[in-house]
Amino acid sequence: MRPGYPHPLIAREGWPFLAAALAVAALAAWLAGWWSAPLWLAALFVLQFFRDPPREVPEDPRVVLSAADGRVVEVEKARDPWLERDALKVSVFMNVFNVHSNRSPVRGVVKQRWYHAGRFLNAALDKASLENERNALWLRTPDGQDVTCVQVAGLIARRILCYVEAGAELNAGQRFGFIRFGSRVDHYLPLDAEVKAAIGDKVYAAESVLARLAGNG
């Protein structure tokens, strides 16, 4: 399944940055010729950072998809601080070369959204989950399973964007936010979920399966 993309290929969050980078590079090229090459490289970096490719979403309603592109840096039992429960935690670290759009890991209703201001530690560190700026979504699937998806700011990331509030209905793989310039997404799952991902795995938002929720079907 391919969800609708109102802004294919380049995320709308990047349009002002890309326009500014291209304008500066073009002006430099007009004034200084080939000395403008570093600015064109900077514009190319901006272009790749804000790319937002469409994704093929698995049809299985019980799978938990990665909400972000990156590498799995944590798979363990942990305390879900948002729902105050014991859970399985799967964390994905996004570097500056990953796609930074965030997609819903499951189909479900947003029961609650929380925002917490915080620090800007390296997002690869475990303590970033509890100390950094973060935005959490509590998602409930149609069969009553609870999944918490947390956007975590990083050392360079200084802006978390989330476009949904409590009551919103999301399809699996549907775009709900964006984090600028290197960050992390934590997934808190029920203890009886079957984890499919391992530390070090490279994953892609809306395509890669992190776990499968328990139940029939």
C-alpha positions in Angstrom: 0.0 0.0 0.0 1.3 3.5 -0.9 -0.1 6.3 1.3 -0.8 9.6 -0.3 2.0 12.1 -0.4 1.0 15.8 -0.6 4.6 16.7 -1.1 6.4 13.9 -3.0 10.2 13.7 -3.3 11.1 16.9 -1.3 9.5 17.5 2.1 7.6 20.7 2.4 9.7 21.5 5.5 12.7 21.8 3.2 11.4 24.1 0.6 12.6 27.4 2.3 16.0 25.9 3.1 16.5 24.6 -0.4 15.3 27.9 -2.0 17.7 29.9 0.2 20.7 27.5 -0.5 20.1 27.6 -4.3 19.7 31.4 -4.3 23.0 31.9 -2.4 24.8 29.4 -4.6 23.5 31.0 -7.8 24.5 34.5 -6.5 28.0 33.2 -5.6 28.3 31.6 -9.0 27.4 34.9 -10.7 29.9 36.8 -8.6 32.7 34.3 -8.2 32.4 31.6 -10.8 33.7 28.2 -9.8 34.6 29.5 -6.3 30.9 28.9 -5.6 31.4 25.1 -5.7 31.2 24.6 -1.9 27.9 26.4 -1.8 26.5 24.2 -4.5 27.6 21.2 -2.5 25.8 22.7 0.5 22.7 23.0 -1.6 23.0 19.4 -2.6 23.3 18.4 1.0 20.1 20.3 1.8 18.4 18.6 -1.1 19.3 15.1 0.1 18.4 15.9 3.7 14.9 16.9 2.9 14.1 14.2 0.4 10.8 12.5 1.1 10.4 9.4 -1.1 7.2 7.3 -1.2 7.2 4.0 0.6 5.6 0.6 0.1 3.7 -0.2 3.3 3.3 -3.8 4.3 -0.4 -5.0 4.5 -0.1 -7.0 7.7 -2.2 -5.1 10.3 -0.2 -6.6 13.2 3.2 -5.4 12.2 4.9 -2.4 13.9 6.8 -0.4 11.3 9.7 1.8 11.9 8.6 5.4 12.3 12.0 6.6 11.0 14.9 5.9 8.7 18.2 5.0 10.4 19.8 2.3 12.5 18.4 0.4 15.4 20.5 1.4 18.5 18.4 -0.1 21.3 16.2 -3.2 21.7 15.3 -4.0 25.3 12.7 -4.2 28.0 12.2 -0.7 29.4 9.7 1.5 31.3 7.4 3.4 29.0 7.4 6.8 30.8 4.4 8.1 28.9 1.9 5.2 29.6 3.7 4.2 32.8 4.0 0.5 31.9 6.7 -2.0 31.3 7.3 -2.3 27.6 9.6 -3.4 24.8 11.6 -0.5 23.5 13.1 -0.3 20.0 15.0 2.9 19.2 16.1 4.1 15.8 18.9 6.7 15.4 18.7 9.1 12.4 21.9 10.7 11.2 22.1 13.7 8.9 22.1 11.5 5.8 18.8 9.7 6.6 15.3 10.7 5.5 13.8 12.7 8.4 10.1 12.3 7.7 8.4 10.4 10.5 5.6 7.9 9.7 3.1 6.1 11.9 4.3 2.7 13.0 0.8 1.3 13.2 -2.8 2.0 12.1 -4.6 3.5 15.0 -6.1 6.5 16.8 -3.9 9.1 18.6 -5.2 8.8 22.2 -2.8 11.5 23.5 0.1 13.7 22.5 2.7 15.0 24.9 5.5 17.5 24.3 8.4 17.8 26.7 11.1 20.5 26.4 14.6 19.2 27.2 18.3 19.1 26.4 20.0 18.4 23.1 22.4 15.5 23.9 23.7 13.2 21.2 20.5 11.2 20.2 22.5 8.0 19.9 22.9 8.0 23.7 20.3 6.0 25.7 19.8 8.9 28.2 18.6 11.1 25.3 15.2 9.3 25.6 14.7 10.8 29.0 16.6 14.1 28.9 16.3 15.6 25.4 13.4 17.6 23.9 10.8 15.1 22.8 7.3 14.6 21.4 5.3 11.5 22.1 2.2 9.9 20.5 0.1 7.3 22.2 -1.4 5.2 19.4 -4.2 2.6 19.9 -4.7 0.0 17.2 -8.2 -1.1 16.1 -7.8 -4.3 18.3 -6.8 -2.3 21.4 -3.0 -2.6 21.3 -1.1 0.4 22.6 2.1 1.7 20.9 4.0 4.8 22.0 6.0 6.6 19.3 8.5 9.3 20.6 10.3 11.8 18.4 13.5 12.8 20.2 15.7 15.8 19.3 19.4 15.3 19.0 22.7 17.2 19.3 22.1 19.1 16.1 18.3 18.7 15.7 16.6 21.7 17.2 13.1 21.4 15.8 10.6 18.6 16.2 7.5 18.9 14.0 4.3 16.9 14.7 1.1 17.5 12.7 -1.4 15.4 14.6 -3.3 15.8 17.9 -5.4 13.5 20.1 -8.3 12.1 18.1 -6.5 11.8 14.8 -6.7 8.6 12.9 -3.5 7.4 11.2 -2.9 4.7 8.7 0.2 2.6 9.1 3.0 4.4 7.3 1.2 7.7 7.2 3.4 10.7 7.6 2.8 12.6 10.8 6.0 14.7 11.4 9.5 15.6 10.8 12.7 16.2 12.8 15.4 18.5 11.5 19.1 17.5 11.4 19.9 14.3 13.2 17.7 12.7 15.9 16.0 9.5 17.2 12.6 7.8 17.4 11.7 5.5 20.3 9.0 2.9 19.9 7.4 1.4 23.1 5.5 -1.8 22.4 3.5 -4.3 24.5 5.6 -6.9 26.3 4.1 -9.7 24.3 5.1 -8.2 20.9 7.5 -10.3 18.8 10.5 -8.2 18.0 11.9 -8.6 14.5 14.6 -6.0 14.6 18.1 -6.2 16.1 20.7 -3.7 17.1 22.6 -2.5 14.1 19.8 -3.1 11.6 19.3 -0.4 9.0 15.6 0.4 8.7 13.3 2.5 6.6 10.2 4.4 7.8 6.9 2.8 6.8 8.7 -0.2 5.2 10.9 -2.0 7.8 9.1 -4.2 10.3 10.4 -3.7 13.9 8.0 -6.1 15.6 4.7 -8.0 15.3 1.9 -7.5 17.8 0.4 -10.5 19.5 -3.1 -11.8 18.6 -4.9 -13.9 16.0 -4.5 -13.2 12.3 
